[in-house]
Amino acid sequence: MLEESFEFQGLTHEGMADFFVTPRIMDPQEMAEGVLFLASDAATAFNGTDFDATGGQLA
């Protein structure tokens, strides 16, 4: 979906990298790892928290 959004807007990953703290865009595997953590027993202390999985997107 991100690829399609960039294409529609005439943007590229390289052009958008400056808007991310990481300076890259997270890949699907990284997103899945966050979801797996939240679904695991290791995350039992988390309740009602927002997790920003955008790699620190600034804009």
C-alpha positions in Angstrom: 0.0 0.0 0.0 2.9 2.3 0.8 4.4 1.7 -2.6 1.1 2.6 -4.3 0.7 5.7 -2.2 4.2 6.9 -3.1 3.6 6.2 -6.8 0.3 8.0 -6.8 2.0 11.0 -5.1 5.0 10.9 -7.4 7.3 10.1 -4.4 10.1 7.6 -3.9 11.6 5.9 -0.9 14.8 7.8 -1.2 12.9 11.1 -1.4 10.9 10.2 1.7 13.8 9.0 3.8 14.4 12.5 5.2 11.0 12.3 6.9 11.9 9.3 9.0 14.2 9.3 12.0 15.6 5.9 11.1 16.2 7.2 7.9 14.5 4.4 6.1 11.0 2.9 5.9 10.2 -0.1 8.0 9.7 -3.4 6.2 6.8 -5.8 6.7 9.0 -8.2 8.7 9.7 -5.4 11.2 6.0 -4.6 11.5 5.2 -8.3 12.0 7.8 -8.6 14.8 6.1 -5.8 16.7 2.7 -7.5 16.3 4.2 -10.8 17.5 5.7 -9.1 20.6 2.4 -7.5 21.5 0.6 -10.9 21.1 3.3 -12.6 23.3 3.5 -13.3 27.0 6.4 -10.8 27.1 4.0 -7.9 26.6 1.6 -8.7 29.5 2.5 -5.4 31.2 1.4 -3.3 28.3 -2.2 -2.0 28.4 -3.8 0.9 26.5 -0.5 2.0 25.0 0.0 3.3 21.4 3.1 1.9 19.7 4.4 4.0 16.8 5.7 1.5 14.2 6.5 4.1 11.6 10.2 4.3 12.2 9.8 7.7 13.6 8.0 9.3 10.7 8.2 13.1 11.1 5.6 14.2 8.5 
